[in-house]
Amino acid sequence: MKRHPALIPLSRDHHDGLVQAVRLRRAAADGDASARLAAAREFVEFFRNEERVHLRDEEEELFPLFLKYVQSQPALLREARLQHVQLEGFARKLDIAVAAGIVDRETLDAAGNCLTHTSGLRSDSSFR
């Protein structure tokens, strides 16, 4: 199924999110302390400069439009909103870790998995 042209920018954003997620998970699995720090720093900048705007666009533009055509709030929207909150939390946690100069593997991996799930959820779902 082809996406509506208006959704193409959101799809590109999801792709960028998936790229970031792979970087986070790779750094968590194989990276030394400096590689983990670099991946976390890159994610925090990505979140601050791109992903936060993307999440806001979904919540302010896409989700209300979706709800115009659906009688009740579907589980998919509730899950998406929860993931947005979780990503914000990971961005804050990693920002603090970067400032301290210590980024643990578990947080990077969890952030990467959350971002994978968040970006993949809308790319593979009824948000087409």
ROSE-4610 file (N, C-alpha, C; in Angstrom, 1 decimal, always signed):
// ROSE-4610
residu = [M/M/M/K/K/K/R/R/R/H/H/H/P/P/P/A/A/A/L/L/L/I/I/I/P/P/P/L/L/L/S/S/S/R/R/R/D/D/D/H/H/H/H/H/H/D/D/D/G/G/G/L/L/L/V/V/V/Q/Q/Q/A/A/A/V/V/V/R/R/R/L/L/L/R/R/R/R/R/R/A/A/A/A/A/A/A/A/A/D/D/D/G/G/G/D/D/D/A/A/A/S/S/S/A/A/A/R/R/R/L/L/L/A/A/A/A/A/A/A/A/A/R/R/R/E/E/E/F/F/F/V/V/V/E/E/E/F/F/F/F/F/F/R/R/R/N/N/N/E/E/E/E/E/E/R/R/R/V/V/V/H/H/H/L/L/L/R/R/R/D/D/D/E/E/E/E/E/E/E/E/E/E/E/E/L/L/L/F/F/F/P/P/P/L/L/L/F/F/F/L/L/L/K/K/K/Y/Y/Y/V/V/V/Q/Q/Q/S/S/S/Q/Q/Q/P/P/P/A/A/A/L/L/L/L/L/L/R/R/R/E/E/E/A/A/A/R/R/R/L/L/L/Q/Q/Q/H/H/H/V/V/V/Q/Q/Q/L/L/L/E/E/E/G/G/G/F/F/F/A/A/A/R/R/R/K/K/K/L/L/L/D/D/D/I/I/I/A/A/A/V/V/V/A/A/A/A/A/A/G/G/G/I/I/I/V/V/V/D/D/D/R/R/R/E/E/E/T/T/T/L/L/L/D/D/D/A/A/A/A/A/A/G/G/G/N/N/N/C/C/C/L/L/L/T/T/T/H/H/H/T/T/T/S/S/S/G/G/G/L/L/L/R/R/R/S/S/S/D/D/D/S/S/S/S/S/S/F/F/F/R/R/R]
num = [1/1/1/2/2/2/3/3/3/4/4/4/5/5/5/6/6/6/7/7/7/8/8/8/9/9/9/10/10/10/11/11/11/12/12/12/13/13/13/14/14/14/15/15/15/16/16/16/17/17/17/18/18/18/19/19/19/20/20/20/21/21/21/22/22/22/23/23/23/24/24/24/25/25/25/26/26/26/27/27/27/28/28/28/29/29/29/30/30/30/31/31/31/32/32/32/33/33/33/34/34/34/35/35/35/36/36/36/37/37/37/38/38/38/39/39/39/40/40/40/41/41/41/42/42/42/43/43/43/44/44/44/45/45/45/46/46/46/47/47/47/48/48/48/49/49/49/50/50/50/51/51/51/52/52/52/53/53/53/54/54/54/55/55/55/56/56/56/57/57/57/58/58/58/59/59/59/60/60/60/61/61/61/62/62/62/63/63/63/64/64/64/65/65/65/66/66/66/67/67/67/68/68/68/69/69/69/70/70/70/71/71/71/72/72/72/73/73/73/74/74/74/75/75/75/76/76/76/77/77/77/78/78/78/79/79/79/80/80/80/81/81/81/82/82/82/83/83/83/84/84/84/85/85/85/86/86/86/87/87/87/88/88/88/89/89/89/90/90/90/91/91/91/92/92/92/93/93/93/94/94/94/95/95/95/96/96/96/97/97/97/98/98/98/99/99/99/100/100/100/101/101/101/102/102/102/103/103/103/104/104/104/105/105/105/106/106/106/107/107/107/108/108/108/109/109/109/110/110/110/111/111/111/112/112/112/113/113/113/114/114/114/115/115/115/116/116/116/117/117/117/118/118/118/119/119/119/120/120/120/121/121/121/122/122/122/123/123/123/124/124/124/125/125/125/126/126/126/127/127/127/128/128/128]
x = [+0.8/+0.0/+0.9/+0.6/+1.4/+0.9/+1.8/+1.5/+1.0/+0.1/-0.4/+0.8/+0.9/+2.1/+2.3/+1.3/+1.4/+2.2/+2.2/+2.9/+4.3/+4.8/+6.2/+7.2/+7.0/+8.0/+8.0/+6.9/+6.9/+7.5/+7.4/+8.0/+9.5/+10.0/+11.4/+12.0/+11.2/+11.6/+11.7/+10.7/+10.8/+12.0/+12.4/+13.6/+14.8/+14.9/+16.0/+16.0/+14.8/+14.8/+15.3/+15.0/+15.5/+17.0/+17.6/+19.0/+19.7/+19.1/+19.6/+19.5/+18.4/+18.2/+19.3/+19.6/+20.7/+22.0/+22.3/+23.6/+23.6/+22.5/+22.4/+22.7/+22.0/+22.1/+23.5/+24.1/+25.4/+26.4/+26.3/+27.2/+27.0/+25.8/+25.5/+26.1/+26.1/+26.6/+28.1/+28.7/+30.1/+31.0/+30.4/+31.1/+31.9/+33.1/+33.8/+33.2/+33.7/+33.1/+33.0/+34.0/+34.0/+33.0/+32.8/+31.8/+30.4/+30.2/+28.9/+28.6/+29.6/+29.4/+29.0/+29.7/+29.5/+28.1/+27.7/+26.3/+25.3/+25.5/+24.5/+24.4/+25.6/+25.6/+24.9/+25.1/+24.4/+22.9/+22.5/+21.1/+20.4/+21.1/+20.5/+20.4/+21.4/+21.2/+20.1/+20.1/+19.0/+17.7/+17.5/+16.2/+15.9/+16.8/+16.6/+16.3/+17.0/+16.8/+15.8/+15.5/+14.7/+13.5/+13.8/+12.8/+11.7/+12.1/+11.1/+10.1/+10.6/+9.6/+8.7/+9.3/+8.6/+7.5/+7.8/+6.8/+5.7/+6.0/+5.0/+4.1/+4.7/+3.9/+2.9/+3.4/+2.4/+1.3/+1.7/+0.7/-0.3/+0.2/-0.7/-1.4/-0.8/-1.4/-2.0/-1.1/-1.5/-2.5/-2.3/-3.2/-4.6/-4.7/-6.1/-6.8/-6.1/-6.7/-7.1/-6.3/-6.7/-7.9/-8.0/-9.2/-10.5/-10.3/-11.5/-12.3/-11.5/-12.1/-12.3/-11.9/-12.0/-12.8/-13.8/-14.7/-14.1/-13.2/-12.6/-11.1/-10.4/-8.9/-8.4/-7.8/-7.4/-6.1/-5.9/-4.7/-3.4/-3.4/-2.2/-1.8/-2.8/-2.5/-2.1/-2.7/-2.2/-0.8/-0.5/+0.9/+1.9/+1.5/+2.4/+2.7/+1.6/+1.8/+2.7/+2.6/+3.4/+4.9/+5.1/+6.4/+7.1/+6.3/+6.8/+7.3/+6.6/+7.0/+8.2/+8.3/+9.5/+10.7/+10.6/+11.7/+12.2/+11.3/+11.6/+12.5/+12.0/+12.8/+14.2/+14.3/+15.6/+16.5/+15.9/+16.7/+17.2/+16.4/+16.8/+17.9/+17.7/+18.6/+20.0/+20.0/+21.2/+21.9/+21.1/+21.7/+22.5/+21.9/+22.6/+23.8/+23.7/+24.9/+26.0/+25.7/+26.7/+27.4/+26.6/+27.2/+28.1/+27.8/+28.6/+29.8/+29.7/+30.8/+30.7/+29.6/+29.5/+28.1/+28.2/+27.0/+27.0/+26.0/+25.9/+25.3/+25.7/+25.2/+23.6/+23.2/+21.7/+20.8/+21.2/+20.4/+20.4/+21.6/+21.7/+20.8/+20.9/+20.2/+18.7/+18.3/+16.8/+16.3/+17.1/+16.7/+16.6/+17.6/+17.6/+16.4/+16.1/+14.9/+13.6/+13.5/+12.3/+12.2/+13.2/+13.2/+12.9/+13.4/+13.1/+11.6/+11.1/+9.6/+8.8/+9.1/+8.4/+8.3/+9.5/+9.6/+9.0/+9.2/+8.6/+7.1/+6.6/+5.2/+4.4/+4.7/+3.9/+4.3/+5.5/+5.9/+5.1/+4.8/+4.2/+2.8/+2.2/+0.8/-0.2/-1.3/-2.4/-2.2/-1.1/-0.7/-0.1/-0.9/-0.4/-1.2]
y = [-1.2/+0.0/+1.2/+2.2/+3.4/+4.4/+5.1/+6.1/+7.3/+8.0/+9.3/+10.3/+11.1/+12.0/+12.9/+13.2/+14.0/+13.3/+12.0/+11.2/+10.9/+11.2/+10.9/+11.5/+12.8/+13.3/+12.6/+12.2/+11.4/+10.0/+9.4/+8.1/+8.3/+9.4/+9.7/+9.9/+10.5/+10.7/+9.4/+8.5/+7.1/+6.4/+6.6/+5.9/+6.5/+7.8/+8.4/+7.9/+7.7/+7.1/+5.7/+4.9/+3.6/+3.5/+4.5/+4.6/+4.9/+5.8/+6.1/+4.9/+4.2/+3.1/+2.0/+1.8/+0.8/+1.3/+2.5/+3.1/+2.9/+3.2/+3.0/+1.5/+0.6/-0.8/-1.3/-0.9/-1.3/-0.8/+0.4/+0.9/+0.2/-0.1/-0.9/-2.3/-2.9/-4.3/-4.3/-3.5/-3.6/-2.4/-1.3/-0.1/+0.0/+0.6/+0.9/+2.1/+2.6/+3.7/+5.0/+5.3/+6.5/+6.3/+5.1/+4.8/+5.0/+4.5/+4.6/+6.1/+6.8/+8.3/+9.0/+8.7/+9.3/+9.0/+7.7/+7.3/+8.0/+8.1/+8.8/+10.3/+10.9/+12.3/+12.6/+11.7/+11.9/+11.7/+10.7/+10.5/+11.7/+12.3/+13.4/+14.6/+14.8/+15.9/+15.6/+14.4/+14.0/+14.2/+13.8/+13.9/+15.4/+16.2/+17.6/+18.3/+18.0/+18.8/+18.2/+16.9/+16.3/+15.5/+14.6/+13.7/+14.3/+15.3/+16.0/+16.7/+17.3/+18.0/+17.0/+15.8/+14.8/+14.3/+14.0/+13.5/+14.5/+15.8/+16.8/+16.9/+16.8/+16.8/+15.6/+14.4/+13.3/+13.6/+14.1/+14.3/+15.4/+16.5/+17.6/+17.6/+16.8/+16.8/+15.5/+14.4/+13.1/+12.4/+12.4/+11.7/+12.3/+13.6/+14.2/+13.8/+13.9/+13.5/+12.1/+11.2/+9.8/+9.6/+10.3/+10.2/+10.7/+11.6/+12.1/+10.9/+9.9/+8.8/+7.5/+7.5/+6.4/+6.8/+5.9/+6.3/+6.4/+5.5/+5.5/+5.5/+5.9/+6.0/+4.5/+4.1/+2.8/+2.5/+1.3/+0.9/+1.4/+1.4/+1.9/+3.3/+4.2/+5.6/+5.7/+4.9/+4.9/+4.4/+3.4/+2.8/+3.8/+4.5/+5.5/+6.6/+7.1/+8.2/+7.8/+6.6/+6.0/+6.0/+5.5/+5.4/+6.8/+7.8/+9.2/+9.6/+9.3/+9.7/+8.9/+7.6/+6.8/+7.4/+7.7/+8.3/+9.6/+10.4/+11.7/+11.4/+10.3/+9.9/+9.4/+8.6/+8.1/+9.3/+10.3/+11.4/+12.2/+12.4/+13.1/+12.3/+11.0/+10.1/+10.1/+10.0/+10.0/+11.3/+12.4/+13.7/+13.9/+13.4/+13.4/+12.6/+11.4/+10.4/+11.1/+11.7/+12.4/+13.5/+14.3/+15.3/+14.7/+13.6/+12.9/+12.1/+11.9/+11.2/+9.7/+9.1/+7.7/+7.2/+6.4/+5.9/+4.4/+3.8/+2.4/+1.7/+0.4/-0.4/-0.6/-0.8/-1.1/+0.0/+1.2/+2.4/+2.6/+2.5/+2.6/+1.6/+0.3/-0.7/-0.5/-0.1/+0.1/+1.3/+2.4/+3.5/+3.1/+2.3/+1.8/+1.0/+0.1/-0.8/+0.0/+1.0/+1.9/+2.6/+3.2/+4.0/+3.1/+1.9/+0.9/+0.6/+0.3/+0.0/+1.2/+2.4/+3.6/+3.9/+3.9/+4.2/+3.1/+1.9/+0.8/+0.7/+1.0/+0.9/+1.7/+2.9/+3.7/+3.4/+3.0/+2.6/+1.4/+0.5/-0.8/-0.9/+0.2/+0.1/+0.8/+1.1/+1.7/+3.2/+3.8/+5.2/+5.3/+4.9/+5.0/+6.0]
z = [+0.0/+0.0/+0.0/-0.9/-1.0/+0.1/+0.7/+1.7/+1.0/+1.6/+1.1/+1.1/+0.0/-0.1/+1.2/+1.9/+3.1/+4.2/+4.1/+5.2/+4.8/+3.7/+3.3/+4.2/+4.6/+5.6/+6.9/+7.4/+8.6/+8.4/+7.2/+7.0/+6.9/+6.4/+6.4/+7.8/+8.6/+10.0/+10.7/+10.4/+11.0/+10.6/+9.3/+8.8/+9.6/+9.8/+10.5/+12.0/+12.5/+13.9/+13.9/+12.9/+12.9/+12.7/+12.0/+11.8/+13.2/+13.9/+15.2/+16.2/+16.1/+16.9/+16.7/+15.4/+15.1/+15.7/+15.6/+16.2/+17.7/+18.3/+19.8/+20.2/+19.5/+19.9/+19.5/+18.4/+18.1/+19.2/+19.6/+20.6/+21.9/+22.2/+23.5/+23.4/+22.3/+22.1/+22.0/+21.2/+20.8/+21.2/+21.6/+21.8/+23.1/+23.0/+24.3/+24.9/+26.0/+26.7/+25.8/+25.0/+24.1/+23.0/+22.5/+21.4/+22.0/+23.2/+23.9/+24.1/+24.6/+24.8/+23.5/+22.5/+21.2/+20.7/+20.8/+20.3/+21.1/+22.4/+23.3/+23.0/+22.8/+22.4/+21.1/+20.1/+18.8/+19.0/+19.8/+20.0/+20.7/+21.7/+22.4/+21.4/+20.6/+19.6/+18.6/+18.1/+17.2/+17.8/+19.1/+19.7/+19.9/+20.3/+20.6/+19.3/+18.2/+17.0/+16.0/+16.0/+15.0/+15.6/+16.5/+16.9/+17.8/+18.6/+19.4/+18.5/+17.5/+16.5/+15.8/+15.5/+14.8/+15.7/+17.0/+17.9/+18.1/+18.2/+18.4/+17.1/+16.0/+14.7/+14.7/+15.1/+15.2/+16.2/+17.4/+18.4/+18.1/+17.4/+17.2/+15.8/+14.9/+13.5/+13.1/+13.2/+12.8/+13.7/+15.0/+15.9/+15.9/+16.0/+15.9/+14.6/+13.5/+12.2/+12.2/+12.7/+12.8/+13.6/+14.7/+15.6/+15.0/+14.0/+13.3/+12.6/+12.3/+11.5/+12.3/+13.6/+14.5/+15.7/+16.0/+17.1/+18.4/+18.8/+20.1/+19.9/+21.0/+20.9/+20.8/+19.7/+19.6/+20.4/+20.8/+21.5/+20.9/+19.6/+18.8/+19.2/+19.3/+19.7/+21.1/+22.0/+23.4/+23.5/+22.8/+22.8/+22.2/+21.1/+20.5/+21.5/+22.2/+23.1/+24.3/+24.8/+25.8/+25.4/+24.2/+23.6/+23.5/+23.1/+23.1/+24.4/+25.5/+26.8/+27.2/+26.8/+27.1/+26.4/+25.2/+24.4/+25.0/+25.5/+26.1/+27.4/+28.1/+29.3/+29.0/+27.9/+27.5/+27.1/+26.4/+26.0/+27.2/+28.2/+29.4/+30.1/+30.3/+31.0/+30.3/+28.9/+28.2/+28.2/+28.2/+28.3/+29.6/+30.7/+32.0/+32.0/+31.4/+31.3/+30.5/+29.4/+28.5/+29.3/+30.1/+30.9/+31.9/+32.5/+33.5/+32.8/+31.5/+30.8/+30.9/+31.4/+31.6/+31.1/+30.0/+29.4/+29.5/+30.1/+30.3/+29.1/+28.9/+27.8/+27.9/+29.1/+29.2/+28.8/+29.2/+28.8/+27.3/+26.7/+25.2/+24.5/+25.0/+24.4/+24.5/+25.7/+26.0/+25.1/+25.0/+24.2/+22.7/+22.3/+20.9/+20.6/+21.5/+21.3/+21.3/+22.2/+22.3/+21.0/+20.5/+19.2/+18.1/+18.0/+17.0/+17.0/+18.2/+18.3/+17.9/+18.4/+18.1/+16.6/+16.0/+14.6/+13.7/+14.1/+13.3/+13.5/+14.6/+14.9/+13.9/+13.7/+12.7/+11.3/+11.0/+9.6/+9.2/+10.1/+9.7/+10.1/+10.5/+11.1/+10.1/+10.7/+10.0/+9.8/+10.2/+9.9/+8.5/+7.5/+6.2/+5.3]
